[in-house]
Amino acid sequence: MTQVPAIAAPTVTRLPAGSRGAVLVRGSHGGLVGGDPAMALRVDGIVSAINAAAATLGARVGDRARDVLLAWTRLANRG
């Protein structure tokens, strides 16, 4: 399996350089866990936007971000 960068972010207004082609999930976290938006997204975030690469890997708007990230981790480990 080819390794593809995955980005889970509370916002997608600015992505890291070199992220073209990365799998992207943007989530709505509703509140910050310990003031950390990335942690809030992983803990209780809901997927609110995806790109084509994320859709190909099974992500859907409305999914729990945690479930999507765990599924992708399992896919990568099967690689």
N, C-alpha and C positions, 0 to 999 in steps of 0.2 A: 504494500500500500504506500503510495506517495505521501510524504509528510506535507501538510498544508497548514500554514499558520492559522490559528483561530483567535478571534478577538471578541471578547464579551465586554461591552462598554455601556455606561449609562447614557452616553451621547455619541453621536457619530459626526459631529460637526468638524472634528479634526482627528484624522487617523495618523498613526505613525508612518513615517516615510517607508516606502518599500512594502506597504500592505496591500498593494493591488493583487487581486486574486485570492486574498485571504477569506476565510469563512468569517462572516460577521453576524453577530446577534446584538441587537440593542434591546435593553430591557427597561421596564418601568419598575422602580424599586419602592416607590411610595414613601419611603422614610429611610434614613441612613442608619445602618447598624454601626454603632461606634464612630460615626462621622466618616465612614469609609464607603464611598459609593460602589466600588468594585465588590467589596464584601457583601453589601446589601443586595447587589444584583445576583450574586451567587447563592445567597441564603434564601431570599424570598422574592426574587425578581420574576416578573412575567415577561416573556418575549413580546415586544411590541413592534419590532421591525426586523426583517432578515434580508440578506442578499441571495442571489441565485445559488451561490455555492452552499450556503446554509440550508436552503430549501432542498437541494440535491441530497444532502446528508440527513434529511428528515425533520429539520426544525420547522415549526409552524408558529405563527403568531397566536398568542394565547397559552402556549406551553409554559411550564415552569422552567426558568433558565437553568436551575440546578439540574433538572432531569435531562435537559438537552446536553449540558456540559458533561454529565456522567455518561450518557450514551455515547458521546463522541470519544470520551476517554476509553471506554470499552472497545470501540471500533479501532482506535489507534493501537491499543494493546494486543488486539488480535492480529494486526498488521502482518 
